[in-house]
């Protein structure tokens, strides 16, 4: 993960994207980088809005969001593609690994070679949190050892429709409901 040389770390933003902010339909690729110790209200590591993001051989670790998306916040019809990427040890109130709203596809290129691991939300969605009226798609991911203070240790879903293909959820924990997956579409 990462090449050990390229790092984006120790940056802060008051609102969005502590280490990296990508806005309004941009298509971006980040490869062989460690994104570490960023802080923001939304997307401590990365904030992406209405765009396409490709992460290759990248680690997003130990970032913090005061509200949503410790590692990554994806807003507004985003496509996030992972290849040999780990999103781990991030913290947030909701969606510590990834928080996504308004429709998102999160897909790994190779089966189980990318992971959402050991993230911790004080409220809901330790690994992933989806909040949308649109379809959400999740493919080829390992989701392990994440924790939530309330619901959805591995995944909390409030999306209208979610499709999960070739994913493994294991050793996740929630204090209230849905240690692996919690679905609440009220």
C-alpha positions as protocol buffer text, in pm:
chain_id: "A"
residue {
  index: 1
  type: UNK
  ca { x: 0 y: 0 z: 0 }
}
residue {
  index: 2
  type: UNK
  ca { x: 151 y: 325 z: -106 }
}
residue {
  index: 3
  type: UNK
  ca { x: 515 y: 333 z: -208 }
}
residue {
  index: 4
  type: UNK
  ca { x: 642 y: 446 z: 131 }
}
residue {
  index: 5
  type: UNK
  ca { x: 753 y: 778 z: -15 }
}
residue {
  index: 6
  type: UNK
  ca { x: 443 y: 958 z: -143 }
}
residue {
  index: 7
  type: UNK
  ca { x: 225 y: 1080 z: 143 }
}
residue {
  index: 8
  type: UNK
  ca { x: -49 y: 1333 z: 196 }
}
residue {
  index: 9
  type: UNK
  ca { x: -72 y: 1380 z: 569 }
}
residue {
  index: 10
  type: UNK
  ca { x: -143 y: 1604 z: 866 }
}
residue {
  index: 11
  type: UNK
  ca { x: -369 y: 1846 z: 675 }
}
residue {
  index: 12
  type: UNK
  ca { x: -693 y: 2000 z: 798 }
}
residue {
  index: 13
  type: UNK
  ca { x: -994 y: 2168 z: 641 }
}
residue {
  index: 14
  type: UNK
  ca { x: -1275 y: 2325 z: 838 }
}
residue {
  index: 15
  type: UNK
  ca { x: -1551 y: 2190 z: 613 }
}
residue {
  index: 16
  type: UNK
  ca { x: -1459 y: 1929 z: 348 }
}
residue {
  index: 17
  type: UNK
  ca { x: -1157 y: 1714 z: 260 }
}
residue {
  index: 18
  type: UNK
  ca { x: -897 y: 1730 z: 537 }
}
residue {
  index: 19
  type: UNK
  ca { x: -620 y: 1588 z: 315 }
}
residue {
  index: 20
  type: UNK
  ca { x: -782 y: 1588 z: -34 }
}
residue {
  index: 21
  type: UNK
  ca { x: -1089 y: 1767 z: -176 }
}
residue {
  index: 22
  type: UNK
  ca { x: -1226 y: 1680 z: -523 }
}
residue {
  index: 23
  type: UNK
  ca { x: -1531 y: 1878 z: -636 }
}
residue {
  index: 24
  type: UNK
  ca { x: -1800 y: 1899 z: -899 }
}
residue {
  index: 25
  type: UNK
  ca { x: -1761 y: 1621 z: -1148 }
}
residue {
  index: 26
  type: UNK
  ca { x: -1386 y: 1581 z: -1157 }
}
residue {
  index: 27
  type: UNK
  ca { x: -1232 y: 1252 z: -1258 }
}
residue {
  index: 28
  type: UNK
  ca { x: -925 y: 1179 z: -1048 }
}
residue {
  index: 29
  type: UNK
  ca { x: -682 y: 895 z: -991 }
}
residue {
  index: 30
  type: UNK
  ca { x: -462 y: 857 z: -684 }
}
residue {
  index: 31
  type: UNK
  ca { x: -197 y: 585 z: -697 }
}
residue {
  index: 32
  type: UNK
  ca { x: 71 y: 458 z: -459 }
}
residue {
  index: 33
  type: UNK
  ca { x: -2 y: 719 z: -193 }
}
residue {
  index: 34
  type: UNK
  ca { x: -62 y: 704 z: 180 }
}
residue {
  index: 35
  type: UNK
  ca { x: -331 y: 951 z: 293 }
}
residue {
  index: 36
  type: UNK
  ca { x: -281 y: 988 z: 665 }
}
residue {
  index: 37
  type: UNK
  ca { x: -398 y: 1187 z: 965 }
}
residue {
  index: 38
  type: UNK
  ca { x: -627 y: 1440 z: 794 }
}
residue {
  index: 39
  type: UNK
  ca { x: -910 y: 1616 z: 974 }
}
residue {
  index: 40
  type: UNK
  ca { x: -1231 y: 1782 z: 858 }
}
residue {
  index: 41
  type: UNK
  ca { x: -1603 y: 1792 z: 934 }
}
residue {
  index: 42
  type: UNK
  ca { x: -1676 y: 1594 z: 614 }
}
residue {
  index: 43
  type: UNK
  ca { x: -1417 y: 1357 z: 469 }
}
residue {
  index: 44
  type: UNK
  ca { x: -1114 y: 1362 z: 696 }
}
residue {
  index: 45
  type: UNK
  ca { x: -902 y: 1181 z: 435 }
}
residue {
  index: 46
  type: UNK
  ca { x: -1079 y: 1254 z: 105 }
}
residue {
  index: 47
  type: UNK
  ca { x: -1395 y: 1443 z: 5 }
}
residue {
  index: 48
  type: UNK
  ca { x: -1526 y: 1380 z: -349 }
}
residue {
  index: 49
  type: UNK
  ca { x: -1841 y: 1539 z: -494 }
}
residue {
  index: 50
  type: UNK
  ca { x: -2015 y: 1417 z: -812 }
}
residue {
  index: 51
  type: UNK
  ca { x: -1707 y: 1264 z: -961 }
}
residue {
  index: 52
  type: UNK
  ca { x: -1510 y: 955 z: -1041 }
}
residue {
  index: 53
  type: UNK
  ca { x: -1226 y: 855 z: -810 }
}
residue {
  index: 54
  type: UNK
  ca { x: -981 y: 573 z: -878 }
}
residue {
  index: 55
  type: UNK
  ca { x: -760 y: 466 z: -586 }
}
residue {
  index: 56
  type: UNK
  ca { x: -475 y: 226 z: -672 }
}
residue {
  index: 57
  type: UNK
  ca { x: -224 y: 82 z: -422 }
}
residue {
  index: 58
  type: UNK
  ca { x: -336 y: 346 z: -174 }
}
residue {
  index: 59
  type: UNK
  ca { x: -383 y: 349 z: 200 }
}
residue {
  index: 60
  type: UNK
  ca { x: -627 y: 589 z: 368 }
}
residue {
  index: 61
  type: UNK
  ca { x: -554 y: 565 z: 738 }
}
residue {
  index: 62
  type: UNK
  ca { x: -598 y: 742 z: 1072 }
}
residue {
  index: 63
  type: UNK
  ca { x: -807 y: 1030 z: 939 }
}
residue {
  index: 64
  type: UNK
  ca { x: -1085 y: 1193 z: 1138 }
}
residue {
  index: 65
  type: UNK
  ca { x: -1418 y: 1354 z: 1047 }
}
residue {
  index: 66
  type: UNK
  ca { x: -1608 y: 1560 z: 1302 }
}
residue {
  index: 67
  type: UNK
  ca { x: -1931 y: 1446 z: 1137 }
}
residue {
  index: 68
  type: UNK
  ca { x: -1924 y: 1214 z: 832 }
}
residue {
  index: 69
  type: UNK
  ca { x: -1664 y: 1011 z: 642 }
}
residue {
  index: 70
  type: UNK
  ca { x: -1345 y: 966 z: 841 }
}
residue {
  index: 71
  type: UNK
  ca { x: -1157 y: 808 z: 551 }
}
residue {
  index: 72
  type: UNK
  ca { x: -1369 y: 911 z: 253 }
}
residue {
  index: 73
  type: UNK
  ca { x: -1687 y: 1114 z: 196 }
}
residue {
  index: 74
  type: UNK
  ca { x: -1852 y: 1057 z: -145 }
}
residue {
  index: 75
  type: UNK
  ca { x: -2131 y: 1302 z: -229 }
}
residue {
  index: 76
  type: UNK
  ca { x: -2370 y: 1314 z: -521 }
}
residue {
  index: 77
  type: UNK
  ca { x: -2361 y: 1030 z: -775 }
}
residue {
  index: 78
  type: UNK
  ca { x: -1998 y: 924 z: -734 }
}
residue {
  index: 79
  type: UNK
  ca { x: -1807 y: 627 z: -865 }
}
residue {
  index: 80
  type: UNK
  ca { x: -1523 y: 513 z: -641 }
}
residue {
  index: 81
  type: UNK
  ca { x: -1299 y: 236 z: -775 }
}
residue {
  index: 82
  type: UNK
  ca { x: -1044 y: 63 z: -554 }
}
residue {
  index: 83
  type: UNK
  ca { x: -750 y: -149 z: -658 }
}
residue {
  index: 84
  type: UNK
  ca { x: -530 y: -296 z: -384 }
}
residue {
  index: 85
  type: UNK
  ca { x: -644 y: -19 z: -151 }
}
residue {
  index: 86
  type: UNK
  ca { x: -702 y: -20 z: 225 }
}
residue {
  index: 87
  type: UNK
  ca { x: -923 y: 221 z: 415 }
}
residue {
  index: 88
  type: UNK
  ca { x: -840 y: 160 z: 779 }
}
residue {
  index: 89
  type: UNK
  ca { x: -826 y: 301 z: 1132 }
}
residue {
  index: 90
  type: UNK
  ca { x: -1030 y: 612 z: 1049 }
}
residue {
  index: 91
  type: UNK
  ca { x: -1276 y: 768 z: 1294 }
}
residue {
  index: 92
  type: UNK
  ca { x: -1596 y: 970 z: 1256 }
}
residue {
  index: 93
  type: UNK
  ca { x: -1934 y: 1018 z: 1418 }
}
residue {
  index: 94
  type: UNK
  ca { x: -2097 y: 842 z: 1117 }
}
residue {
  index: 95
  type: UNK
  ca { x: -1937 y: 644 z: 835 }
}
residue {
  index: 96
  type: UNK
  ca { x: -1584 y: 616 z: 972 }
}
residue {
  index: 97
  type: UNK
  ca { x: -1440 y: 431 z: 671 }
}
residue {
  index: 98
  type: UNK
  ca { x: -1666 y: 567 z: 395 }
}
residue {
  index: 99
  type: UNK
  ca { x: -1977 y: 785 z: 410 }
}
residue {
  index: 100
  type: UNK
  ca { x: -2173 y: 819 z: 86 }
}
residue {
  index: 101
  type: UNK
  ca { x: -2492 y: 999 z: -7 }
}
residue {
  index: 102
  type: UNK
  ca { x: -2697 y: 1066 z: -321 }
}
residue {
  index: 103
  type: UNK
  ca { x: -2607 y: 745 z: -505 }
}
residue {
  index: 104
  type: UNK
  ca { x: -2268 y: 582 z: -522 }
}
residue {
  index: 105
  type: UNK
  ca { x: -2090 y: 282 z: -665 }
}
residue {
  index: 106
  type: UNK
  ca { x: -1794 y: 153 z: -466 }
}
residue {
  index: 107
  type: UNK
  ca { x: -1616 y: -127 z: -646 }
}
residue {
  index: 108
  type: UNK
  ca { x: -1285 y: -307 z: -606 }
}
residue {
  index: 109
  type: UNK
  ca { x: -1104 y: -422 z: -919 }
}
residue {
  index: 110
  type: UNK
  ca { x: -997 y: -755 z: -775 }
}
residue {
  index: 111
  type: UNK
  ca { x: -1199 y: -976 z: -547 }
}
residue {
  index: 112
  type: UNK
  ca { x: -1105 y: -917 z: -182 }
}
residue {
  index: 113
  type: UNK
  ca { x: -784 y: -725 z: -253 }
}
residue {
  index: 114
  type: UNK
  ca { x: -925 y: -398 z: -117 }
}
residue {
  index: 115
  type: UNK
  ca { x: -1060 y: -355 z: 233 }
}
residue {
  index: 116
  type: UNK
  ca { x: -1251 y: -139 z: 475 }
}
residue {
  index: 117
  type: UNK
  ca { x: -1082 y: -240 z: 801 }
}
residue {
  index: 118
  type: UNK
  ca { x: -1073 y: -137 z: 1170 }
}
residue {
  index: 119
  type: UNK
  ca { x: -1259 y: 194 z: 1136 }
}
residue {
  index: 120
  type: UNK
  ca { x: -1467 y: 326 z: 1425 }
}
residue {
  index: 121
  type: UNK
  ca { x: -1782 y: 541 z: 1429 }
}
residue {
  index: 122
  type: UNK
  ca { x: -1902 y: 680 z: 1760 }
}
residue {
  index: 123
  type: UNK
  ca { x: -2261 y: 660 z: 1627 }
}
residue {
  index: 124
  type: UNK
  ca { x: -2349 y: 467 z: 1309 }
}
residue {
  index: 125
  type: UNK
  ca { x: -2166 y: 295 z: 1023 }
}
residue {
  index: 126
  type: UNK
  ca { x: -1824 y: 188 z: 1144 }
}
residue {
  index: 127
  type: UNK
  ca { x: -1701 y: 68 z: 803 }
}
residue {
  index: 128
  type: UNK
  ca { x: -1952 y: 218 z: 560 }
}
residue {
  index: 129
  type: UNK
  ca { x: -2262 y: 439 z: 581 }
}
residue {
  index: 130
  type: UNK
  ca { x: -2492 y: 489 z: 280 }
}
residue {
  index: 131
  type: UNK
  ca { x: -2761 y: 759 z: 289 }
}
residue {
  index: 132
  type: UNK
  ca { x: -2943 y: 814 z: -41 }
}
residue {
  index: 133
  type: UNK
  ca { x: -3268 y: 805 z: -234 }
}
residue {
  index: 134
  type: UNK
  ca { x: -3077 y: 653 z: -526 }
}
residue {
  index: 135
  type: UNK
  ca { x: -2922 y: 311 z: -583 }
}
residue {
  index: 136
  type: UNK
  ca { x: -2600 y: 214 z: -406 }
}
residue {
  index: 137
  type: UNK
  ca { x: -2370 y: -60 z: -534 }
}
residue {
  index: 138
  type: UNK
  ca { x: -2091 y: -232 z: -341 }
}
residue {
  index: 139
  type: UNK
  ca { x: -1860 y: -485 z: -510 }
}
residue {
  index: 140
  type: UNK
  ca { x: -1563 y: -711 z: -427 }
}
residue {
  index: 141
  type: UNK
  ca { x: -1471 y: -573 z: -83 }
}
residue {
  index: 142
  type: UNK
  ca { x: -1354 y: -709 z: 249 }
}
residue {
  index: 143
  type: UNK
  ca { x: -1526 y: -528 z: 537 }
}
residue {
  index: 144
  type: UNK
  ca { x: -1367 y: -640 z: 865 }
}
residue {
  index: 145
  type: UNK
  ca { x: -1309 y: -539 z: 1228 }
}
residue {
  index: 146
  type: UNK
  ca { x: -1508 y: -214 z: 1211 }
}
residue {
  index: 147
  type: UNK
  ca { x: -1703 y: -78 z: 1510 }
}
residue {
  index: 148
  type: UNK
  ca { x: -2008 y: 143 z: 1559 }
}
residue {
  index: 149
  type: UNK
  ca { x: -2137 y: 297 z: 1881 }
}
residue {
  index: 150
  type: UNK
  ca { x: -2496 y: 229 z: 1769 }
}
residue {
  index: 151
  type: UNK
  ca { x: -2587 y: 63 z: 1437 }
}
residue {
  index: 152
  type: UNK
  ca { x: -2403 y: -102 z: 1150 }
}
residue {
  index: 153
  type: UNK
  ca { x: -2057 y: -206 z: 1259 }
}
residue {
  index: 154
  type: UNK
  ca { x: -1961 y: -309 z: 905 }
}
residue {
  index: 155
  type: UNK
  ca { x: -2229 y: -126 z: 705 }
}
residue {
  index: 156
  type: UNK
  ca { x: -2526 y: 96 z: 780 }
}
residue {
  index: 157
  type: UNK
  ca { x: -2760 y: 139 z: 484 }
}
residue {
  index: 158
  type: UNK
  ca { x: -3032 y: 404 z: 457 }
}
residue {
  index: 159
  type: UNK
  ca { x: -3030 y: 388 z: 76 }
}
residue {
  index: 160
  type: UNK
  ca { x: -3349 y: 328 z: -118 }
}
residue {
  index: 161
  type: UNK
  ca { x: -3185 y: 28 z: -285 }
}
residue {
  index: 162
  type: UNK
  ca { x: -2852 y: -141 z: -221 }
}
residue {
  index: 163
  type: UNK
  ca { x: -2686 y: -413 z: -425 }
}
residue {
  index: 164
  type: UNK
  ca { x: -2393 y: -601 z: -272 }
}
residue {
  index: 165
  type: UNK
  ca { x: -2184 y: -833 z: -490 }
}
residue {
  index: 166
  type: UNK
  ca { x: -1891 y: -1050 z: -377 }
}
residue {
  index: 167
  type: UNK
  ca { x: -1836 y: -883 z: -40 }
}
residue {
  index: 168
  type: UNK
  ca { x: -1721 y: -1038 z: 284 }
}
residue {
  index: 169
  type: UNK
  ca { x: -1832 y: -892 z: 620 }
}
residue {
  index: 170
  type: UNK
  ca { x: -1659 y: -1036 z: 927 }
}
residue {
  index: 171
  type: UNK
  ca { x: -1561 y: -949 z: 1285 }
}
residue {
  index: 172
  type: UNK
  ca { x: -1753 y: -617 z: 1278 }
}
residue {
  index: 173
  type: UNK
  ca { x: -1929 y: -492 z: 1591 }
}
residue {
  index: 174
  type: UNK
  ca { x: -2222 y: -263 z: 1674 }
}
residue {
  index: 175
  type: UNK
  ca { x: -2339 y: -180 z: 2026 }
}
residue {
  index: 176
  type: UNK
  ca { x: -2707 y: -181 z: 1925 }
}
residue {
  index: 177
  type: UNK
  ca { x: -2812 y: -337 z: 1592 }
}
residue {
  index: 178
  type: UNK
  ca { x: -2643 y: -493 z: 1289 }
}
residue {
  index: 179
  type: UNK
  ca { x: -2289 y: -594 z: 1378 }
}
residue {
  index: 180
  type: UNK
  ca { x: -2217 y: -680 z: 1014 }
}
residue {
  index: 181
  type: UNK
  ca { x: -2493 y: -499 z: 824 }
}
residue {
  index: 182
  type: UNK
  ca { x: -2776 y: -275 z: 943 }
}
residue {
  index: 183
  type: UNK
  ca { x: -3053 y: -176 z: 699 }
}
residue {
  index: 184
  type: UNK
  ca { x: -3296 y: 103 z: 786 }
}
residue {
  index: 185
  type: UNK
  ca { x: -3480 y: 257 z: 494 }
}
residue {
  index: 186
  type: UNK
  ca { x: -3746 y: 445 z: 690 }
}
